Amino acid sequence: MKKIGILNSEISALISKLGHTDRIVICDAGLPIPDNVTRIDLAVVAGLPSLIEVLNAVLLEMQVEKAIFAEELIQAQPSTHIYLEAALPDVELTSVSHEEFKELTKDAKAVIRTGECTPYANVILQAGVTF
C-alpha cells in the first residue's frame, strides 16, 4: 500500500505520467468534459470533495508552472480566486473567458471532477519541471 501522498490510483498514475507542459483540469460538478479526455470522477454529493481539497492534494505531488482559470471566477467567486493566488504563489496565473476555458479542456490529459457546486470553480494546471 502507498505510504504517503495521493491514494487515488488514477490521480497518482496521472501525475506520475505528466511531462513538461502537459495539462490537467480540476473542475466543478457541472463543467462539460470532452468525450476524448480521461475523466476521473471524484464527485460524491454536492460539495464533496471540494475543488480546494482536491487542488491541495494534487499540489502536494504535481510541479505546476502555470494555472488557467475563467475570468468570470474573479467576480463570481472572489474567495476561490484569492485562494488560487495564495496556493500557487510562484505560478503564472492566466485568466481566459469561460468559453475559451472549455475549449482548452479538450487538450488536457485528464479532467478530475469534484463535487464542487459553485460557478466557475475550475482550474487547468500545466506541469512544470523540478530542475
C-alpha positions as CSV (number, residue, x, y, z in Angstrom):
1,M,0.0,0.0,0.0
2,K,1.2,3.5,-0.8
3,K,2.5,5.2,2.3
4,I,2.1,8.9,1.6
5,G,0.6,11.2,-1.0
6,I,-2.4,10.8,-3.2
7,L,-4.1,7.4,-2.6
8,N,-6.4,7.6,-5.6
9,S,-4.7,5.3,-8.1
10,E,-5.9,7.1,-11.2
11,I,-4.7,10.6,-10.0
12,S,-1.4,9.2,-8.7
13,A,-0.8,7.5,-12.1
14,L,-1.8,10.6,-14.0
15,I,0.6,12.9,-12.1
16,S,3.5,10.4,-12.5
17,K,3.0,10.3,-16.3
18,L,2.9,14.1,-16.8
19,G,5.6,15.7,-18.8
20,H,6.6,19.4,-19.1
21,T,3.6,21.5,-20.3
22,D,1.1,18.7,-20.0
23,R,-2.2,19.9,-18.6
24,I,-4.8,18.5,-16.2
25,V,-8.1,20.1,-15.2
26,I,-9.7,20.1,-11.8
27,C,-13.3,21.1,-12.2
28,D,-16.7,21.6,-10.5
29,A,-19.5,19.1,-10.9
30,G,-21.0,21.0,-13.8
31,L,-18.2,21.6,-16.3
32,P,-18.7,19.7,-19.6
33,I,-16.0,17.1,-20.0
34,P,-14.9,16.3,-23.6
35,D,-15.6,12.7,-24.6
36,N,-12.0,12.2,-25.7
37,V,-10.4,13.3,-22.4
38,T,-10.0,10.9,-19.5
39,R,-12.5,11.6,-16.7
40,I,-11.5,10.9,-13.1
41,D,-14.8,11.4,-11.2
42,L,-14.5,12.1,-7.5
43,A,-17.9,13.7,-7.0
44,V,-19.8,12.0,-4.2
45,V,-22.5,14.6,-3.3
46,A,-22.8,18.3,-3.8
47,G,-19.7,19.9,-2.3
48,L,-17.8,16.7,-1.7
49,P,-15.0,16.8,-2.3
50,S,-14.4,20.5,-2.9
51,L,-12.2,22.0,-5.6
52,I,-9.9,23.3,-2.9
53,E,-9.5,19.9,-1.2
54,V,-8.6,18.2,-4.5
55,L,-6.3,21.1,-5.6
56,N,-4.4,20.9,-2.3
57,A,-3.9,17.1,-2.7
58,V,-2.7,17.5,-6.3
59,L,-0.3,20.3,-5.4
60,L,1.4,18.0,-2.9
61,E,2.7,15.9,-5.9
62,M,2.5,18.0,-9.1
63,Q,5.0,20.6,-10.1
64,V,2.9,23.4,-11.6
65,E,4.3,26.2,-13.8
66,K,1.0,27.7,-15.0
67,A,-2.6,27.8,-13.9
68,I,-5.5,28.9,-16.1
69,F,-9.0,29.8,-14.8
70,A,-12.1,31.5,-16.2
71,E,-12.0,35.3,-15.8
72,E,-15.6,35.0,-14.6
73,L,-14.3,33.4,-11.5
74,I,-12.9,36.7,-10.3
75,Q,-16.3,38.3,-9.9
76,A,-18.4,35.2,-9.2
77,Q,-16.1,33.5,-6.7
78,P,-13.6,36.1,-5.4
79,S,-12.7,33.9,-2.4
80,T,-11.7,31.0,-4.7
81,H,-9.7,33.4,-6.9
82,I,-7.8,34.7,-3.8
83,Y,-7.2,31.1,-2.7
84,L,-5.8,30.2,-6.1
85,E,-3.4,33.1,-5.9
86,A,-2.3,32.1,-2.4
87,A,-2.0,28.3,-3.2
88,L,0.1,29.0,-6.4
89,P,2.4,31.8,-5.3
90,D,5.2,31.1,-7.8
91,V,3.0,30.0,-10.7
92,E,2.0,32.0,-13.7
93,L,-1.8,32.7,-13.4
94,T,-3.8,33.3,-16.5
95,S,-7.5,34.1,-16.9
96,V,-9.5,33.4,-20.1
97,S,-13.2,33.5,-20.9
98,H,-15.2,30.6,-19.7
99,E,-15.9,29.6,-23.3
100,E,-12.1,29.6,-24.0
101,F,-11.5,27.6,-20.8
102,K,-13.9,24.9,-22.0
103,E,-12.1,24.8,-25.3
104,L,-8.7,24.3,-23.5
105,T,-10.0,21.3,-21.7
106,K,-10.1,19.4,-25.0
107,D,-6.3,19.2,-24.9
108,A,-6.0,18.1,-21.2
109,K,-4.5,14.7,-20.3
110,A,-7.4,14.3,-17.9
111,V,-10.2,16.1,-16.0
112,I,-10.7,15.5,-12.3
113,R,-14.3,16.2,-11.5
114,T,-15.1,17.3,-7.9
115,G,-18.3,17.7,-6.1
116,E,-17.9,21.5,-6.1
117,C,-21.1,23.2,-6.9
118,T,-20.1,26.9,-7.3
119,P,-20.0,28.6,-10.7
120,Y,-16.6,28.8,-12.5
121,A,-14.7,26.8,-9.8
122,N,-12.4,25.2,-12.3
123,V,-8.6,25.3,-12.9
124,I,-6.2,24.0,-15.5
125,L,-2.8,23.1,-14.2
126,Q,0.2,23.0,-16.5
127,A,3.0,20.8,-15.5
128,G,6.4,22.3,-14.9
129,V,9.8,20.6,-14.2
130,T,11.6,20.2,-11.0
131,F,15.0,21.0,-12.3
